[in-house]
Amino acid sequence: MTDEGYPDSLTHLRQELARIQLLLRACAEDESGEESDHRREARNMAILIGKRLAASTVELRLPALVDTFGLDTHQRDALLLCLLSEVDADSRRLVSDLTDGPVTAGLALRTVAADLAGMAETWLVFAAEGPLLAHGLVVVEPTGELRLADRIMRHLLGSDLVDSRLTGIVRQAAPAPCPAGALMPDHDRAAALCSLMVEREPAMLLLHGRPGAGRRTLAAAICAEAGATLLFVDARAALTGQWPDVVRLCYREARLRDAIVCWTGIDQVTSREHDHWAVLAHAAAAYPRLTLLVGDTEWDPPEHSCRFLRIELGIPGFPDRRRWWRAMLPPPAAFAAPAPDPDDLAATLAATFRFTPGQISAAIETATGLARLRSPGPARLHTTDLQEGCRRQFGRGLVAFARRMPPSAGTTLDDLVLPDRNRRQLTDLAIRIAARGRVVDELGFGVRLGLGTGVLALFTGVPGTGKTTAARLLAAGLGVDLYRVDLAAIVSKYVGETEKNLEQVFDDAERTNAMLFFDEADALFAKRGEVRESRDRWANMEMAFLLQRVEEFSGAVILATNLRQNVEPALLRRLHAVVDFPLPDAESRRRIWSGMFPASVTPPDPAELAELAKRFPISGGDIRNVVLDAAFRVLGADQDATSIGLHDLVVSVGREYRKLGLAISPADFGETFYDWVTQDLLAVAGKEAETTAQD
């Protein structure tokens, strides 16, 4: 049945090539002056092909290519002539007889033109702006040879392998791992994007946000829902080649697949000369489908001749983070007994770590690896593995201006000795930091009251009262890293450098979900004064920037100061919590003294420690210094010693008083303690005099 449709592309292609072979033979007949019966036969075959095409129900590659690239009949036949000379030896010999070589533009024109008038019309077939050359379907070699592009030949013959010049640059997207609604809860917006995907109009859409935010995943999900093919192009890799050629080849590949092009790493293009962007923008404007751009930052193009849209994918809010954690967590059977409740664990991790979906996936993968390393048998996860897996996703960006403070092993906030009122302040702060995602995001207080998710707290108290220790224990209890900001590295004498350094610290902390600790914060957040000199104006501008950045920060910031009265009032108004660390009273000091000794060391009797606590009104930090001094003097000098006596501690108290410049008197120390301290001071003075005499 001659009117039956074509069963596949190759059957159709063979008949089209047979028609072109007739035209080629007709061209040879014209050369010899014979009647061109072959041309009449070719016209009849074209009618037959048209009927079979109309009856075909399957997608055929040649008609699709003709429609995609907008080829007319002359351009189509010129392309088929090039293919015929590649795949048929007899035709190749006939071409050689006609041209004394390969296919040329002149031969192609004589073959596809029915007469001299038709030949004149077909000169536009090989115009530089025509589809054959503009899209690289055929190549004109310097010798004049007309050659079909390898990728086009393989496409017509049924291959979907990309051009070898695009290896490592282009890949077709895998099936989406999740629905678009999981990444974009705004279903109306997701539906609008799906509609945009199926439009046959040029447009560009920039998906920007931090790595792992789900930009590529969202692109794949929306394309899948819209029934569109997605082609990822690595802009970084593309820039290593001849940029205009690579862009042209990428869009040629997209046309062959009827795909949406998604350029990843677009920041690499936009940060270069405008010529790079101009080439891409021109190609995107000529492509009748959406072009996606994936980058880290929002960007305004210098020029574009089609619609340019933007969507920011930021860090998911608490409800979305919790949903991602719940979806990605391994099943309870993967955890060591007793397995945690998955809903509670997901909520805790979502509240603690402001992660993107990509970071959540990486953290779980890291945690699983840690569990496998710990046990040679079947790996069983612990919640600590997940916390450590989360920590390993960040921490490198703060090295220049901050130092990570490792958590205190074996201690918690419960071990911190504070009056009940101050302990409640600290506990309330811990709850606020842990629950900020649920309260601000999930319950809607952020929208209702215009709140951000950041927490700003001030720790006040004289040195040694536990401010730094509390910050470390607070961070450890929440499962996040604490970074002490190096003010000496931050502050610069050059205008604008301090703000730049601070911006880097806050940006890195937001990316790494770190808690920031500003010790001696009054040095940076001091009260602003009147502008008398230009440096005063710059100092006030630095403060204004700092106040704004602290308020915008989405994490937790702890400020510590010994002098609350010196802190800028505008900062005090922005504080969410103030925790006072007073000097400990006698009972608190007794608890501090008692808690300083490890189980391997025998301390003085409790009554003796109570006497020390009652007599010496020093801070917890000072007590720590005293105990360490005694430990090194006594236990370090005698390898067999395992106890520290009252005499040892009193002597160390005297040394601490002397170091701090405090008076040592019988009234403060008592006669016995004063004698012990005096004897030690005299012994030290005698050794110093003896050393001086020997010198």
LOZADREN-851985 format. One record per residue (C-alpha): residue in three letters; x, y, z. Coordinates in steps of 0.02 Angstrom, whole numbers, plus 50000, padded with zeros to 5 digits. Example, Ala and Ser with C-alpha at 12.3 -4.5 7.8 and 13.67 -1.06 7.14 Angstrom:
2
ALA506154977550390SER506844994750357
//
This chain:
695
MET500005000050000THR500875015649937ASP499775027250040GLU500215019250206GLY501115030150332TYR502945027850372PRO503275015850516ASP504895024450568SER506105038350524LEU507365027550431THR506055020850310HIS505555038550268LEU507355044250255ARG507795030350131GLN506395035650015GLU506905053850026LEU508705049249984ALA508095038949836ARG507195054549774ILE508775064949793GLN509755051649700LEU508545053549554LEU508825072349557LEU510695069549557ARG510555058049406ALA509445070849322CYS510825083549349ALA512035071749260GLU510785069849117ASP510685088749101GLU512585089149085SER512505076948938GLY511015085148857GLU509905069848880GLU508065070148929SER507885071349120ASP506655057149149HIS507435055349321ARG506835072649371ARG505045068349322GLU505175052149420ALA505835062049568ARG504315073549560ASN503135058649561MET504075051249708ALA503905067749801ILE502005066649780LEU502015048949847ILE503105054049995GLY501905068150034LYS500425056250041ARG501355044050154LEU501895058350268ALA500085063950284ALA499605046250336SER501035044050461THR500625043650646VAL502385042450717GLU503595056850737LEU504855056950595ARG506555064950618LEU506775073350449PRO505095082750448ALA505385087650630LEU507115094450587VAL506415103950437ASP505065111750546THR506225115350693PHE507535124550591GLY506315132350467LEU507035124550309ASP506205127050142THR506145113050012HIS507765118649928GLN508695119250094ARG508005102250142ASP508555094349978ALA510285102249988LEU510485094750161LEU509905077650097LEU511135078549952CYS512555080650078LEU511895065750176LEU511725055250019SER513545057849971GLU514045052150145VAL513025035950153ASP512925029849971ALA514485024949875ASP513665025649702SER513045043249733ARG514765048249798ARG515555042249634LEU514245051649533VAL514605067449632SER516455065149598ASP516105063449412LEU515105079549413THR516285090249519ASP517955081349509GLY517805080649699PRO516525081249841VAL514845090049848THR514955108749816ALA513705122749834GLY513585124049645LEU513155105649625ALA511865106949764LEU511045121649678ARG510975112649509THR510265097149591VAL508845105149689ALA508355118049555ALA507165112549419ASP507775125549293LEU508865140949279ALA507515151849358GLY507375140049506MET509265139849519ALA509285158749536GLU508045157649679THR509065144549769TRP510615155349790LEU509885160549958VAL509995142450016PHE511785145350071ALA511625163050136ALA512645165850293GLU511095170750391GLY510095156050321PRO509685141350434LEU510885129050352LEU512425139250396ALA511785149450543HIS511335133850641GLY512825123750582LEU511795110550491VAL513025110350347VAL514815116050342VAL515685124650196GLU517515119750201PRO518885131650140THR519075120349987GLY517255123749940GLU516665106549995LEU514905106250063ARG514795094050209LEU513375088850322ALA513775091750506ASP514175075350593ARG512895078450730ILE511505081550603MET511945065850506ARG511925055250664HIS510285063150718LEU509435058850554LEU510105041150567GLY509355039050741SER510745043750863ASP510475055351011LEU512305057051063VAL512795075251081ASP514115083350974SER515845077851032ARG516295096251055LEU514955097251189THR515575082451291GLY515695087851472ILE514685103551436VAL512925097351395ARG511875083951476GLN510035079851473ALA509185081251642ALA508745065451735PRO506955062851796ALA506505075151933PRO506745067852109CYS505285077652180PRO503745087452125ALA503915106052096GLY502755109652241ALA504035102652362LEU505245116452314MET503955129852278PRO502495129052399ASP501685143552305HIS500675132452188ASP500025147052084ARG501795152352048ALA502295134452008ALA500835133151887ALA501355149551805LEU503105142551780CYS502395126651703SER501425137451582LEU503015147151541MET503915130751503VAL502705125851365GLU502615142951282ARG503385144351110GLU504065161751139PRO505845167151183ALA506085171151367MET507435170151500LEU507165165351682LEU508545167651812LEU508455155451959HIS509645162452088GLY510095157252264ARG511435148652366PRO512105131652310GLY510975117452363ALA509405128252365GLY508625117052232ARG508805127952078ARG509215113651959THR507995102152048LEU506605114952028ALA507015117151844ALA506945098251816ALA505335096451917ILE504405110151825CYS505005104051655ALA504415086451700GLU502705092851751ALA502585102951591GLY503125088051487ALA504665097251424THR506415090551398LEU507775099651496LEU509555101651436PHE510855107051564VAL512335117151499ASP513845120151611ALA514325138151576ARG516005136151664ALA516495121951549ALA515785130851397LEU516905145851426THR518445134951401GLY518005133251217GLN517615145451078TRP516145153851162PRO515105159051009ASP515305141850930VAL514865132751091VAL513305143451116ARG512745139950937LEU513035121250958CYS512095120951123TYR510555128951048ARG510685117650895GLU510665102851014ALA509175110151105ARG508225112050942LEU508585094050895ARG507845088351061ASP506495101851072ALA507225105451243ILE507285119751365VAL509075125551392CYS509675128051570TRP511355136951588THR512135132751757GLY513535143251833ILE512905158451739ASP513865169851859GLN515435164951763VAL514685172651606THR513955188251684SER515575192351774ARG516535193351610GLU516485205751468HIS514765210251404ASP515195201651239HIS514965184751320TRP513235189351382ALA512785197651217VAL513155181451123LEU512075171351242ALA510675184151247HIS510605184751057ALA510505165851045ALA509165164851180ALA508125178251094ALA508185168150933TYR507645152051018PRO505755149951027ARG505745142551201LEU506215147151378THR508045148551426LEU508425145351609LEU509905153351697VAL510545146351863GLY511655157751967ASP512125162052145THR511665180452144GLU510295191452074TRP510865200351918ASP510235213551797PRO510775210051618PRO511535224551521GLU510475220051372HIS509155207551321SER507885207051180CYS506615195351259ARG505725193751426PHE506905192351574LEU506185185551736ARG506955181451906ILE506545169552047GLU507545168552207LEU507705151852294GLY508255156052470ILE508445145252622PRO506795136052651GLY505775141452800PHE505595130252951PRO504055120552888ASP504895116752723ARG506545111952805ARG505625100352922ARG504725092452776TRP506365090052682TRP507205082252834ARG505715070652862ALA505725065252680MET507605062052673LEU507945054252844PRO508355035752840PRO507025024052911PRO507015020453099ALA507825003453066ALA509405012553011PHE509625020153185ALA510385012553340ALA509115007653472PRO508165016353538ALA507775024553371PRO507275042953382ASP505545048353332PRO505765053953151ASP504555068553166ASP505415075253322LEU507135072753246ALA506635081553085ALA505935096153184THR507495097553291LEU508685097153143ALA507615109253044ALA507595121453189THR509465120153220PHE510165120353044ARG509545132552912PHE509995120852771THR509495120152590PRO508855103552520GLY510555100152444GLN511425102852611ILE510175091552699SER510535077652575ALA512415079952593ALA512305080252784ILE511345063852788GLU512585055852668THR514045061752777ALA513195055252935THR512925038252854GLY514765037652809LEU515265041752988ALA514175027553052ARG514995015352932LEU516735020652985ARG516305018353168SER515705000353154PRO516314986453039GLY514604978053047PRO512934985052991ALA512985003853012ARG511795010953141LEU511555029653145HIS511565040253301THR510835057653312THR512595063753348ASP513105057153176LEU511795068353096GLN512365083353198GLU514175080353149GLY513655077652968CYS512805094652974ARG514335103053049ARG515435096252911GLN514415105452783PHE515135122052840GLY516515130652934ARG517825135252803GLY517245152752759LEU517525160852929VAL519355156552946ALA519985173652892PHE519055183853024ALA518485171653158ARG519035156553255ARG517985141253291MET517765137953476PRO517615119153506PRO516265113753629SER516735109753808ALA516795090953822GLY515655083153952THR514815099154010THR513115106853975LEU512175122554022ASP511585113454178ASP513395113154240LEU513505132154231VAL513375139954403LEU512175154754396PRO510815162154505ASP509075155854461ARG508545172254382ASN510055172854267ARG509905154454226ARG508115157454169GLN508745171354056LEU509975159353976THR508685145353961ASP507435157153880LEU508765162353756ALA509145144253711ILE507285141053684ARG507125156553575ILE508555151353463ALA507945133453448ALA506115138053416ARG506345153253305GLY505965143353148ARG504305136753211VAL503725153053292VAL504285164953155ASP504015154253000GLU502755140653038LEU501585149953155GLY501685165953054PHE502355178553180GLY503675183853054VAL502345189652931ARG501195196453065LEU502475206653159GLY503825208953027LEU505075198353122GLY506665190853056THR507315173853110GLY508915180553186VAL509245181553373LEU510355194953451ALA510875192953633LEU512005202653750PHE513005194253889THR513575206654022GLY514685204454172VAL516445206954237PRO517835195854170GLY517805177754227THR515935176554263GLY515605163654126LYS515065173553973THR516195164253851THR515855147453933ALA513985150553921ALA514125154653736ARG515085138553704LEU513845127953801LEU512375136653718ALA513045132853544ALA513485114953592GLY511745112053662LEU510975118253500GLY512165107853395VAL512935122353300ASP514705128953287LEU515235144453382TYR516445156753302ARG517315170253401VAL517515185453286ASP519295192253283LEU519035210953304ALA520865214653267ALA520685206653096ILE518985214553063VAL519365232753099SER520365241652965LYS521065259252953TYR520535260052771VAL518825267352733GLY517555254052690GLU518665239152731THR517885236152902GLU516145235352826LYS516785223752690ASN517565212152818LEU515995212052925GLU514925208252773GLN516015193252734VAL515875186952913PHE513985188152916ASP513785180852741ASP514905166052784ALA514015163452949GLU512325163152862ARG512955150452736THR513705139752873ASN512315141553003ALA513615146753131MET513325156253292LEU514395171953303PHE515205177553465PHE515865195353482ASP516925196053640GLU517315213453709ALA515905219353597ASP515955237053666ALA517545239553563LEU516515237653404PHE514795242853463ALA515315258053566LYS514195273253579ARG514235284853432GLY514885302253466GLU514715319353387VAL515495321753218ARG516985333253243GLU518185325653117SER518015315452958ARG518535299653050ASP517055302153168ARG515885302253019TRP516645286152950ALA516555277953122ASN514715282353135MET514415275352960GLU515275259153012MET514125258153163ALA512585261353055PHE513095247452936LEU513455235753080LEU511765238953162GLN510875235752998ARG511845219852961VAL511595212853136GLU509725215853119GLU509665207152950PHE510695192153006SER509655176253005GLY510695166753134ALA511155169553315VAL512375182953374ILE513045183653551LEU513875199753609ALA514895199753769THR515435215253862ASN516125220354030LEU515445237954010ARG513615238053964GLN513505256753987ASN514715259453843VAL513665250053715GLU512765260053579PRO510945262953633ALA510305259053458LEU511035241653477LEU510225239253647ARG508515242653567ARG508835228753442LEU509275215653572HIS508135200653592ALA508895195153756VAL510085201553890VAL510895188954007ASP511795195654161PHE513275186254232PRO513535192754409LEU514995188654522PRO514555172454611ASP514015172954792ALA514805161654924GLU513655146854888SER513945148454701ARG515815149454728ARG515755133754834ARG514895124454691ILE516175131154569TRP517625125654679SER516865108354700GLY516565106154513MET518345110254461PHE519155093654506PRO519105078154395ALA518705061254472SER520535055954461VAL521095069754581THR520705070754767PRO520195088554816PRO520205096354989ASP518775092355107PRO517095100455066ALA517235110955224GLU518915117655167LEU518205121854995ALA516755130655080GLU518025140855179LEU518905145955018ALA517235150854941LYS516755161255091ARG518415170155111PHE518885174254930PRO517555183754826ILE518305179654657SER517485175054492GLY517305157854417GLY518665161654292ASP519845166354433ILE519425150154526ARG519825140454368ASN521525148954356VAL521885145254539VAL521485126654522LEU522525124954364ASP524015133754445ALA523935121954593ALA523745106754480PHE525295110954379ARG526325115054533VAL525845099754633LEU525375086154509GLY526605091654376ALA528085091254496ASP527665074054569GLN527135060454447ASP526425050054591ALA525375063954667THR523475062554647SER522835075254773ILE522805094054794GLY522725100954971LEU522035116655048HIS523795123955066ASP524105121654880LEU522515130954834VAL522805145354954VAL524555148054885SER523825148454709VAL522505160954767GLY523915172254826ARG524765170854657GLU523135174954568TYR522875190354679ARG524635196054640LYS524345193454453LEU522745203854461GLY523595217454563LEU522485214654715ALA523075218054893ILE523565203155000SER523215206555184PRO522915196555344ALA521175204155353ASP520695196555185PHE521645180155198GLY521655176655385GLU523255173955483THR523565156055430PHE523185158355246TYR524165174655246ASP525705165755317TRP525595152255183VAL525495165155044THR526885175755120GLN528045160755135ASP527735156554952LEU528055174454898LEU529675174954999ALA530225158354927VAL529915164654751ALA530815180954789GLY532305171254860LYS532435160654704GLU532365176254595ALA533755184554699GLU534825168854689THR534615168154501THR535075186554486ALA536655184054591GLN537215169554483ASP536985180054327
//
